[in-house]
């Protein structure tokens, strides 16, 4: 099934661009970033930037929170064929114009890739592009709730994601 990502969430205050691969089924259905209630993204952002409080219930409040803390959200992939939500099922990926976005928003100083697929696709399509190279993208563990060998749950992912606050 062909799926398409959302427009970026970004403004002039954005300093950190978090790039996913492609929204999962729950997020696509709701047309909201990281809307699977089991995904750790919002809990990680609120723990890192919101004094540990729980994420707001309202999506618009979450977006306001992210933007007010200099966080932008987008996906490396604009469209692809994929059954379900797994990155391993992504086929025929067409990238978003990440360099163009970075040119329009020069205050973005850091790119944080949410997971291996995001990082791999960014490097595949734009790894040598000056706008991307300038920001030295970092690969962080996926905020997906699926446990991996190295990341079992929220706490170990949160520890790794602290890197986005480093200058």
C-alpha positions, 0 to 999 in steps of 0.5 A, spaced: 500 500 500 502 506 498 503 511 504 505 518 504 508 522 510 506 529 513 508 536 512 514 538 516 512 541 523 517 547 524 518 554 525 523 559 525 525 557 533 527 550 531 534 548 532 533 540 532 530 537 526 527 530 528 527 525 522 523 519 522 522 514 517 515 514 515 509 514 520 506 508 522 499 506 521 496 509 527 499 516 526 497 515 518 490 514 520 490 520 525 494 524 521 498 526 527 506 525 528 507 519 533 500 518 535 501 510 537 500 511 544 505 506 545 510 510 541 515 513 546 517 519 542 512 524 546 514 521 553 521 522 551 520 529 549 516 531 555 521 528 560 527 532 556 524 538 555 518 539 560 521 537 567 518 530 566 511 532 566 506 527 562 505 529 555 499 533 553 493 530 551 491 534 545 495 533 539 496 541 538 498 542 545 504 537 543 506 540 537 506 547 541 510 544 546 515 541 541 516 548 537 516 552 543 522 548 545 526 548 538 524 541 536 521 540 529 518 534 526 519 530 519 520 524 516 526 522 511 521 518 506 515 522 503 512 516 500 513 509 499 510 502 499 509 499 506 504 494 509 503 495 516 508 500 520 514 496 520 520 500 517 523 493 514 517 493 510 518 499 506 519 499 499 520 504 493 522 510 498 521 517 495 525 522 500 522 528 502 526 535 500 530 535 507 536 539 504 531 544 501 527 545 508 534 546 512 536 551 507 529 555 509 530 554 516 537 555 517 536 555 525 536 548 525 543 546 527 542 538 529 539 533 525 536 527 530 534 521 526 529 516 530 532 510 528 536 506 523 532 506 517 531 514 518 539 515 518 540 510 513 535 513 508 538 520 510 545 518 508 543 514 502 539 520 499 543 526 502 549 524 506 553 528 501 549 534 501 552 540 504 546 542 508 546 535 511 553 534 512 553 541 516 549 539 521 552 532 522 546 527 523 546 523 529 542 516 529 538 515 535 534 509 537 527 508 534 522 510 539 518 505 537 515 500 542 518 494 539 524 492 544 531 491 541 537 487 543 540 494 546 533 498 547 528 494 551 523 500 553 522 507 555 528 508 560 534 506 556 531 510 550 531 516 554 538 515 556 540 515 549 536 521 546 539 525 551 544 526 546 539 531 542 540 536 548 548 536 547 551 542 543 
